Amino acid sequence: MLGEATILFQIAGIGIIVAMIHTILKQMGKEDIAHFATVVGFIIVMIIVIDEIANLFQQIKSVFLFQG
Amino acid sequence: MEIFQIVSLGVVASLLFILLKDQKSSLAFILILITGIFIFLSVIQQIAEVFSLISNLGKKASINGIYIETILKIIGIAYIADFGAHITRDAGLSSVAAKIELAGKIFILVLAVPILTAVIETILGFLPV
């Protein structure tokens, strides 16, 4: 359970950092770089999520669908 | 006790969700998705034990393996459809959630067909035709 909590906090941290970077870059006037940074942060989080979803589906397949 | 960890994980995740909701609602939704996955992953071992118990009892009672297997598949499909439907409903797309539930029901029906035919045939066998 501890490992999962850390991943949760990592995602929240990435979200907050990306939001801060976005606002800072917007004030500096570099609007497009801000959007670019947001997209990069989003991609990082998506990679983490996709690993977890793959893990979940693998577990479900092994428990429900094949071991009758 | 595992239940305390799960409850605390849920509370922490909901707090983080509220924190992230205003700035980055997309990441907040991903947070909910991850929490649902983690809570299920922490429970799946117990589910596996219960299912192995059920299948052992089925073997002992010499019930045909197909029935037990179909029941477990139906439970699995029901759970996944329910998981997906609630996640999409959290995201605010209740129409997509309804479609997912419809698909889940249809798959379960398709799986239940052989059992229904078996039951009907046995009943017809009893009737003095």
N, CA and C atoms of all chains as a GROMACS GRO file, in nm:
protein
  591
    1MET      N    1   0.083  -0.120   0.000
    1MET     CA    2   0.000   0.000   0.000
    1MET      C    3   0.087   0.126   0.000
    2LEU      N    4   0.210   0.112   0.062
    2LEU     CA    5   0.291   0.234   0.072
    2LEU      C    6   0.331   0.279  -0.068
    3GLY      N    7   0.371   0.180  -0.154
    3GLY     CA    8   0.418   0.218  -0.288
    3GLY      C    9   0.310   0.295  -0.362
    4GLU      N   10   0.184   0.250  -0.341
    4GLU     CA   11   0.076   0.316  -0.416
    4GLU      C   12   0.059   0.459  -0.369
    5ALA      N   13   0.074   0.481  -0.235
    5ALA     CA   14   0.055   0.617  -0.186
    5ALA      C   15   0.160   0.709  -0.247
    6THR      N   16   0.285   0.658  -0.261
    6THR     CA   17   0.388   0.747  -0.316
    6THR      C   18   0.353   0.784  -0.460
    7ILE      N   19   0.303   0.686  -0.538
    7ILE     CA   20   0.270   0.719  -0.677
    7ILE      C   21   0.160   0.824  -0.679
    8LEU      N   22   0.066   0.811  -0.586
    8LEU     CA   23  -0.043   0.909  -0.580
    8LEU      C   24   0.014   1.049  -0.557
    9PHE      N   25   0.109   1.057  -0.460
    9PHE     CA   26   0.165   1.190  -0.430
    9PHE      C   27   0.249   1.239  -0.547
   10GLN      N   28   0.317   1.148  -0.617
   10GLN     CA   29   0.396   1.193  -0.732
   10GLN      C   30   0.305   1.259  -0.835
   11ILE      N   31   0.193   1.194  -0.863
   11ILE     CA   32   0.103   1.251  -0.965
   11ILE      C   33   0.052   1.386  -0.920
   12ALA      N   34   0.013   1.394  -0.792
   12ALA     CA   35  -0.036   1.524  -0.743
   12ALA      C   36   0.074   1.628  -0.755
   13GLY      N   37   0.199   1.587  -0.722
   13GLY     CA   38   0.310   1.683  -0.730
   13GLY      C   39   0.332   1.730  -0.871
   14ILE      N   40   0.330   1.632  -0.965
   14ILE     CA   41   0.349   1.671  -1.105
   14ILE      C   42   0.239   1.768  -1.146
   15GLY      N   43   0.116   1.741  -1.104
   15GLY     CA   44   0.006   1.830  -1.141
   15GLY      C   45   0.028   1.970  -1.091
   16ILE      N   46   0.069   1.982  -0.964
   16ILE     CA   47   0.088   2.116  -0.907
   16ILE      C   48   0.202   2.187  -0.976
   17ILE      N   49   0.314   2.112  -0.998
   17ILE     CA   50   0.430   2.176  -1.062
   17ILE      C   51   0.394   2.223  -1.201
   18VAL      N   52   0.322   2.138  -1.276
   18VAL     CA   53   0.286   2.178  -1.412
   18VAL      C   54   0.197   2.302  -1.408
   19ALA      N   55   0.106   2.307  -1.312
   19ALA     CA   56   0.019   2.425  -1.303
   19ALA      C   57   0.102   2.548  -1.273
   20MET      N   58   0.198   2.536  -1.181
   20MET     CA   59   0.281   2.653  -1.147
   20MET      C   60   0.362   2.697  -1.268
   21ILE      N   61   0.426   2.598  -1.335
   21ILE     CA   62   0.507   2.634  -1.452
   21ILE      C   63   0.420   2.707  -1.553
   22HIS      N   64   0.297   2.657  -1.570
   22HIS     CA   65   0.210   2.719  -1.669
   22HIS      C   66   0.185   2.865  -1.636
   23THR      N   67   0.151   2.891  -1.507
   23THR     CA   68   0.120   3.030  -1.472
   23THR      C   69   0.246   3.116  -1.482
   24ILE      N   70   0.362   3.061  -1.438
   24ILE     CA   71   0.484   3.144  -1.442
   24ILE      C   72   0.516   3.181  -1.586
   25LEU      N   73   0.515   3.079  -1.673
   25LEU     CA   74   0.550   3.107  -1.813
   25LEU      C   75   0.449   3.203  -1.874
   26LYS      N   76   0.323   3.191  -1.832
   26LYS     CA   77   0.223   3.282  -1.890
   26LYS      C   78   0.256   3.426  -1.852
   27GLN      N   79   0.295   3.446  -1.723
   27GLN     CA   80   0.328   3.584  -1.683
   27GLN      C   81   0.452   3.633  -1.756
   28MET      N   82   0.548   3.540  -1.786
   28MET     CA   83   0.668   3.585  -1.857
   28MET      C   84   0.635   3.616  -2.003
   29GLY      N   85   0.514   3.582  -2.044
   29GLY     CA   86   0.479   3.616  -2.181
   29GLY      C   87   0.499   3.502  -2.278
   30LYS      N   88   0.560   3.390  -2.233
   30LYS     CA   89   0.587   3.280  -2.328
   30LYS      C   90   0.469   3.183  -2.320
   31GLU      N   91   0.362   3.216  -2.386
   31GLU     CA   92   0.238   3.138  -2.376
   31GLU      C   93   0.255   2.999  -2.435
   32ASP      N   94   0.319   2.991  -2.551
   32ASP     CA   95   0.324   2.860  -2.620
   32ASP      C   96   0.409   2.760  -2.541
   33ILE      N   97   0.521   2.811  -2.482
   33ILE     CA   98   0.604   2.718  -2.404
   33ILE      C   99   0.525   2.667  -2.284
   34ALA      N  100   0.438   2.752  -2.231
   34ALA     CA  101   0.358   2.710  -2.115
   34ALA      C  102   0.269   2.591  -2.154
   35HIS      N  103   0.202   2.606  -2.270
   35HIS     CA  104   0.116   2.495  -2.314
   35HIS      C  105   0.200   2.371  -2.340
   36PHE      N  106   0.320   2.392  -2.397
   36PHE     CA  107   0.406   2.277  -2.425
   36PHE      C  108   0.442   2.204  -2.296
   37ALA      N  109   0.476   2.283  -2.191
   37ALA     CA  110   0.513   2.220  -2.063
   37ALA      C  111   0.394   2.144  -2.006
   38THR      N  112   0.275   2.202  -2.021
   38THR     CA  113   0.157   2.131  -1.968
   38THR      C  114   0.140   1.996  -2.038
   39VAL      N  115   0.158   1.998  -2.169
   39VAL     CA  116   0.140   1.871  -2.242
   39VAL      C  117   0.244   1.770  -2.198
   40VAL      N  118   0.367   1.814  -2.176
   40VAL     CA  119   0.472   1.720  -2.136
   40VAL      C  120   0.438   1.660  -2.000
   41GLY      N  121   0.395   1.747  -1.907
   41GLY     CA  122   0.358   1.694  -1.775
   41GLY      C  123   0.247   1.594  -1.786
   42PHE      N  124   0.151   1.623  -1.873
   42PHE     CA  125   0.037   1.532  -1.889
   42PHE      C  126   0.083   1.398  -1.944
   43ILE      N  127   0.178   1.402  -2.037
   43ILE     CA  128   0.227   1.276  -2.097
   43ILE      C  129   0.296   1.192  -1.993
   44ILE      N  130   0.374   1.256  -1.907
   44ILE     CA  131   0.445   1.180  -1.803
   44ILE      C  132   0.345   1.106  -1.716
   45VAL      N  133   0.239   1.180  -1.676
   45VAL     CA  134   0.140   1.116  -1.588
   45VAL      C  135   0.068   1.006  -1.662
   46MET      N  136   0.042   1.027  -1.791
   46MET     CA  137  -0.028   0.923  -1.869
   46MET      C  138   0.054   0.795  -1.873
   47ILE      N  139   0.187   0.808  -1.885
   47ILE     CA  140   0.271   0.687  -1.890
   47ILE      C  141   0.256   0.608  -1.761
   48ILE      N  142   0.258   0.679  -1.648
   48ILE     CA  143   0.241   0.609  -1.520
   48ILE      C  144   0.107   0.539  -1.517
   49VAL      N  145   0.003   0.610  -1.561
   49VAL     CA  146  -0.133   0.554  -1.550
   49VAL      C  147  -0.146   0.432  -1.639
   50ILE      N  148  -0.086   0.439  -1.759
   50ILE     CA  149  -0.105   0.326  -1.851
   50ILE      C  150  -0.039   0.201  -1.797
   51ASP      N  151   0.079   0.218  -1.731
   51ASP     CA  152   0.139   0.099  -1.668
   51ASP      C  153   0.044   0.040  -1.566
   52GLU      N  154  -0.019   0.126  -1.484
   52GLU     CA  155  -0.108   0.074  -1.379
   52GLU      C  156  -0.230   0.007  -1.440
   53ILE      N  157  -0.285   0.065  -1.545
   53ILE     CA  158  -0.403   0.004  -1.608
   53ILE      C  159  -0.367  -0.131  -1.666
   54ALA      N  160  -0.249  -0.140  -1.730
   54ALA     CA  161  -0.207  -0.269  -1.786
   54ALA      C  162  -0.194  -0.372  -1.675
   55ASN      N  163  -0.138  -0.327  -1.562
   55ASN     CA  164  -0.123  -0.419  -1.450
   55ASN      C  165  -0.259  -0.466  -1.401
   56LEU      N  166  -0.353  -0.371  -1.391
   56LEU     CA  167  -0.487  -0.407  -1.343
   56LEU      C  168  -0.550  -0.510  -1.436
   57PHE      N  169  -0.546  -0.484  -1.566
   57PHE     CA  170  -0.612  -0.577  -1.659
   57PHE      C  171  -0.545  -0.712  -1.656
   58GLN      N  172  -0.413  -0.714  -1.639
   58GLN     CA  173  -0.344  -0.842  -1.633
   58GLN      C  174  -0.391  -0.921  -1.511
   59GLN      N  175  -0.401  -0.852  -1.397
   59GLN     CA  176  -0.446  -0.921  -1.275
   59GLN      C  177  -0.588  -0.973  -1.294
   60ILE      N  178  -0.673  -0.891  -1.356
   60ILE     CA  179  -0.813  -0.934  -1.370
   60ILE      C  180  -0.821  -1.055  -1.461
   61LYS      N  181  -0.741  -1.051  -1.568
   61LYS     CA  182  -0.744  -1.167  -1.658
   61LYS      C  183  -0.702  -1.292  -1.582
   62SER      N  184  -0.597  -1.280  -1.500
   62SER     CA  185  -0.548  -1.402  -1.435
   62SER      C  186  -0.648  -1.451  -1.332
   63VAL      N  187  -0.716  -1.361  -1.264
   63VAL     CA  188  -0.806  -1.407  -1.157
   63VAL      C  189  -0.940  -1.449  -1.214
   64PHE      N  190  -1.004  -1.359  -1.291
   64PHE     CA  191  -1.143  -1.387  -1.328
   64PHE      C  192  -1.153  -1.478  -1.448
   65LEU      N  193  -1.080  -1.441  -1.555
   65LEU     CA  194  -1.126  -1.495  -1.683
   65LEU      C  195  -1.063  -1.629  -1.713
   66PHE      N  196  -0.941  -1.657  -1.664
   66PHE     CA  197  -0.880  -1.782  -1.711
   66PHE      C  198  -0.883  -1.889  -1.605
   67GLN      N  199  -0.855  -1.854  -1.477
   67GLN     CA  200  -0.860  -1.960  -1.375
   67GLN      C  201  -1.005  -1.984  -1.341
   68GLY      N  202  -1.071  -2.069  -1.414
   68GLY     CA  203  -1.215  -2.089  -1.394
   68GLY      C  204  -1.246  -2.152  -1.261
   69MET      N  205  -0.470  -0.392   0.996
   69MET     CA  206  -0.589  -0.423   0.916
   69MET      C  207  -0.580  -0.347   0.784
   70GLU      N  208  -0.608  -0.418   0.677
   70GLU     CA  209  -0.592  -0.358   0.545
   70GLU      C  210  -0.695  -0.248   0.522
   71ILE      N  211  -0.810  -0.263   0.586
   71ILE     CA  212  -0.919  -0.172   0.553
   71ILE      C  213  -0.882  -0.029   0.592
   72PHE      N  214  -0.802  -0.013   0.699
   72PHE     CA  215  -0.765   0.124   0.737
   72PHE      C  216  -0.678   0.186   0.629
   73GLN      N  217  -0.584   0.105   0.576
   73GLN     CA  218  -0.498   0.161   0.470
   73GLN      C  219  -0.581   0.202   0.351
   74ILE      N  220  -0.677   0.119   0.314
   74ILE     CA  221  -0.757   0.150   0.194
   74ILE      C  222  -0.838   0.277   0.218
   75VAL      N  223  -0.898   0.288   0.337
   75VAL     CA  224  -0.980   0.407   0.364
   75VAL      C  225  -0.891   0.531   0.364
   76SER      N  226  -0.772   0.520   0.425
   76SER     CA  227  -0.686   0.639   0.429
   76SER      C  228  -0.640   0.675   0.288
   77LEU      N  229  -0.612   0.570   0.205
   77LEU     CA  230  -0.574   0.600   0.067
   77LEU      C  231  -0.685   0.675  -0.003
   78GLY      N  232  -0.810   0.631   0.018
   78GLY     CA  233  -0.922   0.698  -0.047
   78GLY      C  234  -0.936   0.842  -0.002
   79VAL      N  235  -0.919   0.865   0.130
   79VAL     CA  236  -0.935   1.002   0.180
   79VAL      C  237  -0.824   1.090   0.125
   80VAL      N  238  -0.700   1.039   0.127
   80VAL     CA  239  -0.588   1.120   0.076
   80VAL      C  240  -0.611   1.152  -0.071
   81ALA      N  241  -0.656   1.051  -0.147
   81ALA     CA  242  -0.676   1.075  -0.290
   81ALA      C  243  -0.785   1.179  -0.313
   82SER      N  244  -0.891   1.175  -0.231
   82SER     CA  245  -0.997   1.274  -0.253
   82SER      C  246  -0.947   1.413  -0.218
   83LEU      N  247  -0.860   1.421  -0.114
   83LEU     CA  248  -0.806   1.554  -0.082
   83LEU      C  249  -0.720   1.604  -0.197
   84LEU      N  250  -0.633   1.517  -0.248
   84LEU     CA  251  -0.549   1.560  -0.360
   84LEU      C  252  -0.634   1.597  -0.480
   85PHE      N  253  -0.746   1.526  -0.497
   85PHE     CA  254  -0.832   1.558  -0.612
   85PHE      C  255  -0.886   1.699  -0.599
   86ILE      N  256  -0.932   1.734  -0.476
   86ILE     CA  257  -0.987   1.868  -0.458
   86ILE      C  258  -0.879   1.972  -0.482
   87LEU      N  259  -0.755   1.938  -0.436
   87LEU     CA  260  -0.646   2.034  -0.455
   87LEU      C  261  -0.622   2.059  -0.603
   88LEU      N  262  -0.625   1.949  -0.682
   88LEU     CA  263  -0.586   1.962  -0.823
   88LEU      C  264  -0.703   2.003  -0.912
   89LYS      N  265  -0.827   2.001  -0.857
   89LYS     CA  266  -0.942   2.013  -0.946
   89LYS      C  267  -0.941   2.148  -1.019
   90ASP      N  268  -0.908   2.256  -0.949
   90ASP     CA  269  -0.922   2.387  -1.013
   90ASP      C  270  -0.816   2.404  -1.121
   91GLN      N  271  -0.686   2.376  -1.084
   91GLN     CA  272  -0.584   2.408  -1.185
   91GLN      C  273  -0.587   2.306  -1.299
   92LYS      N  274  -0.573   2.177  -1.262
   92LYS     CA  275  -0.556   2.077  -1.368
   92LYS      C  276  -0.663   1.969  -1.351
   93SER      N  277  -0.782   1.991  -1.405
   93SER     CA  278  -0.887   1.890  -1.381
   93SER      C  279  -0.854   1.759  -1.451
   94SER      N  280  -0.774   1.764  -1.558
   94SER     CA  281  -0.742   1.637  -1.627
   94SER      C  282  -0.657   1.549  -1.536
   95LEU      N  283  -0.556   1.608  -1.472
   95LEU     CA  284  -0.472   1.526  -1.382
   95LEU      C  285  -0.551   1.481  -1.261
   96ALA      N  286  -0.648   1.562  -1.220
   96ALA     CA  287  -0.729   1.522  -1.106
   96ALA      C  288  -0.808   1.397  -1.141
   97PHE      N  289  -0.860   1.392  -1.262
   97PHE     CA  290  -0.935   1.272  -1.303
   97PHE      C  291  -0.844   1.149  -1.305
   98ILE      N  292  -0.720   1.171  -1.352
   98ILE     CA  293  -0.627   1.057  -1.356
   98ILE      C  294  -0.600   1.009  -1.215
   99LEU      N  295  -0.600   1.102  -1.120
   99LEU     CA  296  -0.578   1.064  -0.980
   99LEU      C  297  -0.688   0.969  -0.934
  100ILE      N  298  -0.814   0.998  -0.971
  100ILE     CA  299  -0.924   0.910  -0.932
  100ILE      C  300  -0.904   0.773  -0.994
  101LEU      N  301  -0.866   0.772  -1.120
  101LEU     CA  302  -0.847   0.644  -1.191
  101LEU      C  303  -0.742   0.560  -1.120
  102ILE      N  304  -0.632   0.624  -1.083
  102ILE     CA  305  -0.523   0.551  -1.018
  102ILE      C  306  -0.569   0.499  -0.882
  103THR      N  307  -0.647   0.578  -0.810
  103THR     CA  308  -0.692   0.533  -0.678
  103THR      C  309  -0.781   0.411  -0.692
  104GLY      N  310  -0.872   0.414  -0.789
  104GLY     CA  311  -0.959   0.298  -0.810
  104GLY      C  312  -0.878   0.174  -0.842
  105ILE      N  313  -0.775   0.191  -0.925
  105ILE     CA  314  -0.692   0.076  -0.963
  105ILE      C  315  -0.619   0.023  -0.841
  106PHE      N  316  -0.563   0.112  -0.761
  106PHE     CA  317  -0.485   0.065  -0.645
  106PHE      C  318  -0.573  -0.008  -0.547
  107ILE      N  319  -0.692   0.047  -0.520
  107ILE     CA  320  -0.778  -0.019  -0.421
  107ILE      C  321  -0.816  -0.157  -0.471
  108PHE      N  322  -0.841  -0.168  -0.602
  108PHE     CA  323  -0.879  -0.300  -0.651
  108PHE      C  324  -0.759  -0.395  -0.647
  109LEU      N  325  -0.640  -0.344  -0.683
  109LEU     CA  326  -0.524  -0.432  -0.682
  109LEU      C  327  -0.495  -0.483  -0.542
  110SER      N  328  -0.527  -0.402  -0.441
  110SER     CA  329  -0.496  -0.449  -0.306
  110SER      C  330  -0.596  -0.555  -0.262
  111VAL      N  331  -0.713  -0.564  -0.333
  111VAL     CA  332  -0.814  -0.660  -0.288
  111VAL      C  333  -0.809  -0.788  -0.370
  112ILE      N  334  -0.741  -0.783  -0.485
  112ILE     CA  335  -0.758  -0.892  -0.580
  112ILE      C  336  -0.705  -1.026  -0.527
  113GLN      N  337  -0.607  -1.023  -0.436
  113GLN     CA  338  -0.558  -1.151  -0.386
  113GLN      C  339  -0.667  -1.224  -0.310
  114GLN      N  340  -0.740  -1.150  -0.227
  114GLN     CA  341  -0.849  -1.215  -0.151
  114GLN      C  342  -0.953  -1.271  -0.248
  115ILE      N  343  -0.981  -1.196  -0.354
  115ILE     CA  344  -1.080  -1.245  -0.451
  115ILE      C  345  -1.031  -1.375  -0.512
  116ALA      N  346  -0.899  -1.381  -0.543
  116ALA     CA  347  -0.846  -1.503  -0.604
  116ALA      C  348  -0.863  -1.621  -0.509
  117GLU      N  349  -0.839  -1.598  -0.379
  117GLU     CA  350  -0.855  -1.708  -0.283
  117GLU      C  351  -1.000  -1.755  -0.279
  118VAL      N  352  -1.094  -1.659  -0.275
  118VAL     CA  353  -1.235  -1.697  -0.269
  118VAL      C  354  -1.272  -1.778  -0.392
  119PHE      N  355  -1.222  -1.734  -0.508
  119PHE     CA  356  -1.258  -1.805  -0.631
  119PHE      C  357  -1.198  -1.945  -0.634
  120SER      N  358  -1.074  -1.959  -0.582
  120SER     CA  359  -1.018  -2.095  -0.583
  120SER      C  360  -1.098  -2.184  -0.488
  121LEU      N  361  -1.146  -2.126  -0.377
  121LEU     CA  362  -1.231  -2.205  -0.286
  121LEU      C  363  -1.356  -2.249  -0.360
  122ILE      N  364  -1.419  -2.156  -0.431
  122ILE     CA  365  -1.544  -2.189  -0.501
  122ILE      C  366  -1.520  -2.298  -0.603
  123SER      N  367  -1.410  -2.285  -0.678
  123SER     CA  368  -1.390  -2.386  -0.784
  123SER      C  369  -1.357  -2.522  -0.721
  124ASN      N  370  -1.285  -2.521  -0.606
  124ASN     CA  371  -1.257  -2.650  -0.540
  124ASN      C  372  -1.387  -2.715  -0.495
  125LEU      N  373  -1.474  -2.633  -0.433
  125LEU     CA  374  -1.603  -2.689  -0.389
  125LEU      C  375  -1.678  -2.744  -0.509
  126GLY      N  376  -1.672  -2.670  -0.620
  126GLY     CA  377  -1.742  -2.717  -0.739
  126GLY      C  378  -1.688  -2.851  -0.784
  127LYS      N  379  -1.553  -2.864  -0.783
  127LYS     CA  380  -1.495  -2.994  -0.826
  127LYS      C  381  -1.539  -3.104  -0.730
  128LYS      N  382  -1.535  -3.071  -0.599
  128LYS     CA  383  -1.570  -3.176  -0.502
  128LYS      C  384  -1.714  -3.220  -0.525
  129ALA      N  385  -1.802  -3.121  -0.552
  129ALA     CA  386  -1.943  -3.157  -0.572
  129ALA      C  387  -1.965  -3.210  -0.713
  130SER      N  388  -1.855  -3.232  -0.784
  130SER     CA  389  -1.856  -3.286  -0.922
  130SER      C  390  -1.953  -3.209  -1.009
  131ILE      N  391  -1.957  -3.075  -0.990
  131ILE     CA  392  -2.038  -2.992  -1.082
  131ILE      C  393  -1.955  -2.975  -1.210
  132ASN      N  394  -2.021  -2.966  -1.321
  132ASN     CA  395  -1.950  -2.951  -1.448
  132ASN      C  396  -1.867  -2.823  -1.445
  133GLY      N  397  -1.738  -2.830  -1.482
  133GLY     CA  398  -1.647  -2.716  -1.472
  133GLY      C  399  -1.696  -2.595  -1.551
  134ILE      N  400  -1.767  -2.621  -1.660
  134ILE     CA  401  -1.807  -2.510  -1.747
  134ILE      C  402  -1.892  -2.410  -1.668
  135TYR      N  403  -1.982  -2.460  -1.585
  135TYR     CA  404  -2.072  -2.368  -1.516
  135TYR      C  405  -1.994  -2.276  -1.423
  136ILE      N  406  -1.904  -2.335  -1.343
  136ILE     CA  407  -1.828  -2.251  -1.250
  136ILE      C  408  -1.747  -2.148  -1.328
  137GLU      N  409  -1.685  -2.194  -1.437
  137GLU     CA  410  -1.600  -2.103  -1.515
  137GLU      C  411  -1.683  -1.989  -1.572
  138THR      N  412  -1.802  -2.023  -1.622
  138THR     CA  413  -1.885  -1.916  -1.681
  138THR      C  414  -1.926  -1.818  -1.573
  139ILE      N  415  -1.959  -1.870  -1.455
  139ILE     CA  416  -2.001  -1.778  -1.348
  139ILE      C  417  -1.887  -1.684  -1.315
  140LEU      N  418  -1.764  -1.737  -1.306
  140LEU     CA  419  -1.652  -1.649  -1.271
  140LEU      C  420  -1.628  -1.547  -1.382
  141LYS      N  421  -1.642  -1.591  -1.507
  141LYS     CA  422  -1.624  -1.494  -1.616
  141LYS      C  423  -1.729  -1.386  -1.607
  142ILE      N  424  -1.853  -1.426  -1.577
  142ILE     CA  425  -1.960  -1.325  -1.569
  142ILE      C  426  -1.928  -1.225  -1.459
  143ILE      N  427  -1.877  -1.276  -1.345
  143ILE     CA  428  -1.845  -1.184  -1.236
  143ILE      C  429  -1.735  -1.090  -1.280
  144GLY      N  430  -1.636  -1.144  -1.351
  144GLY     CA  431  -1.526  -1.058  -1.396
  144GLY      C  432  -1.575  -0.950  -1.490
  145ILE      N  433  -1.657  -0.990  -1.589
  145ILE     CA  434  -1.707  -0.891  -1.685
  145ILE      C  435  -1.792  -0.789  -1.613
  146ALA      N  436  -1.877  -0.836  -1.519
  146ALA     CA  437  -1.963  -0.741  -1.447
  146ALA      C  438  -1.878  -0.640  -1.373
  147TYR      N  439  -1.770  -0.690  -1.310
  147TYR     CA  440  -1.689  -0.597  -1.231
  147TYR      C  441  -1.622  -0.494  -1.320
  148ILE      N  442  -1.561  -0.541  -1.430
  148ILE     CA  443  -1.488  -0.447  -1.516
  148ILE      C  444  -1.584  -0.345  -1.577
  149ALA      N  445  -1.701  -0.390  -1.621
  149ALA     CA  446  -1.796  -0.295  -1.680
  149ALA      C  447  -1.838  -0.193  -1.576
  150ASP      N  448  -1.858  -0.239  -1.454
  150ASP     CA  449  -1.897  -0.147  -1.347
  150ASP      C  450  -1.786  -0.048  -1.319
  151PHE      N  451  -1.660  -0.097  -1.315
  151PHE     CA  452  -1.545  -0.010  -1.290
  151PHE      C  453  -1.537   0.098  -1.398
  152GLY      N  454  -1.542   0.056  -1.525
  152GLY     CA  455  -1.533   0.152  -1.635
  152GLY      C  456  -1.648   0.250  -1.634
  153ALA      N  457  -1.770   0.199  -1.604
  153ALA     CA  458  -1.886   0.288  -1.607
  153ALA      C  459  -1.873   0.395  -1.499
  154HIS      N  460  -1.832   0.355  -1.380
  154HIS     CA  461  -1.823   0.456  -1.273
  154HIS      C  462  -1.712   0.556  -1.302
  155ILE      N  463  -1.600   0.508  -1.359
  155ILE     CA  464  -1.491   0.603  -1.388
  155ILE      C  465  -1.538   0.705  -1.490
  156THR      N  466  -1.605   0.659  -1.598
  156THR     CA  467  -1.648   0.757  -1.699
  156THR      C  468  -1.758   0.846  -1.642
  157ARG      N  469  -1.839   0.791  -1.548
  157ARG     CA  470  -1.941   0.879  -1.489
  157ARG      C  471  -1.874   0.984  -1.402
  158ASP      N  472  -1.764   0.947  -1.334
  158ASP     CA  473  -1.691   1.049  -1.257
  158ASP      C  474  -1.641   1.158  -1.348
  159ALA      N  475  -1.600   1.119  -1.469
  159ALA     CA  476  -1.549   1.222  -1.560
  159ALA      C  477  -1.663   1.308  -1.613
  160GLY      N  478  -1.788   1.270  -1.584
  160GLY     CA  479  -1.900   1.354  -1.626
  160GLY      C  480  -1.969   1.305  -1.750
  161LEU      N  481  -1.924   1.188  -1.802
  161LEU     CA  482  -1.983   1.140  -1.929
  161LEU      C  483  -2.080   1.028  -1.896
  162SER      N  484  -2.200   1.062  -1.851
  162SER     CA  485  -2.292   0.954  -1.810
  162SER      C  486  -2.342   0.877  -1.932
  163SER      N  487  -2.345   0.941  -2.049
  163SER     CA  488  -2.394   0.866  -2.166
  163SER      C  489  -2.296   0.755  -2.201
  164VAL      N  490  -2.165   0.785  -2.196
  164VAL     CA  491  -2.067   0.681  -2.228
  164VAL      C  492  -2.074   0.571  -2.124
  165ALA      N  493  -2.098   0.610  -1.999
  165ALA     CA  494  -2.107   0.509  -1.893
  165ALA      C  495  -2.225   0.416  -1.920
  166ALA      N  496  -2.335   0.473  -1.964
  166ALA     CA  497  -2.451   0.386  -1.993
  166ALA      C  498  -2.417   0.291  -2.107
  167LYS      N  499  -2.343   0.339  -2.207
  167LYS     CA  500  -2.307   0.248  -2.318
  167LYS      C  501  -2.219   0.135  -2.266
  168ILE      N  502  -2.125   0.167  -2.180
  168ILE     CA  503  -2.036   0.063  -2.127
  168ILE      C  504  -2.117  -0.040  -2.051
  169GLU      N  505  -2.213   0.008  -1.970
  169GLU     CA  506  -2.294  -0.088  -1.894
  169GLU      C  507  -2.376  -0.174  -1.989
  170LEU      N  508  -2.429  -0.113  -2.096
  170LEU     CA  509  -2.507  -0.190  -2.193
  170LEU      C  510  -2.420  -0.300  -2.254
  171ALA      N  511  -2.298  -0.264  -2.292
  171ALA     CA  512  -2.208  -0.364  -2.352
  171ALA      C  513  -2.180  -0.475  -2.251
  172GLY      N  514  -2.159  -0.437  -2.125
  172GLY     CA  515  -2.133  -0.540  -2.024
  172GLY      C  516  -2.249  -0.635  -2.012
  173LYS      N  517  -2.372  -0.580  -2.010
  173LYS     CA  518  -2.490  -0.668  -1.997
  173LYS      C  519  -2.496  -0.764  -2.114
  174ILE      N  520  -2.468  -0.712  -2.235
  174ILE     CA  521  -2.481  -0.798  -2.353
  174ILE      C  522  -2.379  -0.910  -2.346
  175PHE      N  523  -2.254  -0.877  -2.305
  175PHE     CA  524  -2.152  -0.983  -2.297
  175PHE      C  525  -2.194  -1.087  -2.195
  176ILE      N  526  -2.253  -1.042  -2.084
  176ILE     CA  527  -2.294  -1.140  -1.982
  176ILE      C  528  -2.403  -1.228  -2.038
  177LEU      N  529  -2.497  -1.167  -2.112
  177LEU     CA  530  -2.605  -1.248  -2.171
  177LEU      C  531  -2.546  -1.353  -2.264
  178VAL      N  532  -2.450  -1.307  -2.345
  178VAL     CA  533  -2.391  -1.402  -2.440
  178VAL      C  534  -2.328  -1.518  -2.366
  179LEU      N  535  -2.263  -1.487  -2.253
  179LEU     CA  536  -2.197  -1.595  -2.177
  179LEU      C  537  -2.301  -1.685  -2.112
  180ALA      N  538  -2.418  -1.630  -2.081
  180ALA     CA  539  -2.516  -1.709  -2.006
  180ALA      C  540  -2.593  -1.802  -2.098
  181VAL      N  541  -2.584  -1.782  -2.230
  181VAL     CA  542  -2.668  -1.861  -2.322
  181VAL      C  543  -2.649  -2.011  -2.302
  182PRO      N  544  -2.526  -2.066  -2.301
  182PRO     CA  545  -2.515  -2.213  -2.288
  182PRO      C  546  -2.579  -2.264  -2.160
  183ILE      N  547  -2.566  -2.186  -2.050
  183ILE     CA  548  -2.625  -2.234  -1.924
  183ILE      C  549  -2.776  -2.238  -1.939
  184LEU      N  550  -2.833  -2.133  -2.001
  184LEU     CA  551  -2.980  -2.130  -2.017
  184LEU      C  552  -3.026  -2.249  -2.099
  185THR      N  553  -2.954  -2.276  -2.210
  185THR     CA  554  -2.998  -2.390  -2.292
  185THR      C  555  -2.989  -2.518  -2.211
  186ALA      N  556  -2.883  -2.534  -2.131
  186ALA     CA  557  -2.870  -2.658  -2.052
  186ALA      C  558  -2.988  -2.669  -1.956
  187VAL      N  559  -3.022  -2.559  -1.890
  187VAL     CA  560  -3.132  -2.566  -1.793
  187VAL      C  561  -3.261  -2.603  -1.864
  188ILE      N  562  -3.286  -2.541  -1.977
  188ILE     CA  563  -3.413  -2.568  -2.046
  188ILE      C  564  -3.418  -2.713  -2.092
  189GLU      N  565  -3.303  -2.762  -2.141
  189GLU     CA  566  -3.305  -2.902  -2.188
  189GLU      C  567  -3.334  -2.995  -2.072
  190THR      N  568  -3.272  -2.971  -1.954
  190THR     CA  569  -3.299  -3.062  -1.842
  190THR      C  570  -3.446  -3.054  -1.803
  191ILE      N  571  -3.503  -2.933  -1.806
  191ILE     CA  572  -3.645  -2.922  -1.768
  191ILE      C  573  -3.730  -2.999  -1.868
  192LEU      N  574  -3.699  -2.980  -1.996
  192LEU     CA  575  -3.779  -3.053  -2.097
  192LEU      C  576  -3.763  -3.203  -2.075
  193GLY      N  577  -3.643  -3.244  -2.033
  193GLY     CA  578  -3.623  -3.387  -2.009
  193GLY      C  579  -3.716  -3.440  -1.902
  194PHE      N  580  -3.750  -3.358  -1.801
  194PHE     CA  581  -3.837  -3.407  -1.694
  194PHE      C  582  -3.981  -3.421  -1.745
  195LEU      N  583  -4.021  -3.326  -1.836
  195LEU     CA  584  -4.163  -3.325  -1.870
  195LEU      C  585  -4.201  -3.454  -1.944
  196PRO      N  586  -4.311  -3.516  -1.910
  196PRO     CA  587  -4.356  -3.637  -1.984
  196PRO      C  588  -4.412  -3.594  -2.118
  197VAL      N  589  -4.329  -3.583  -2.220
  197VAL     CA  590  -4.379  -3.533  -2.351
  197VAL      C  591  -4.456  -3.643  -2.424
   0.00000   0.00000   0.00000
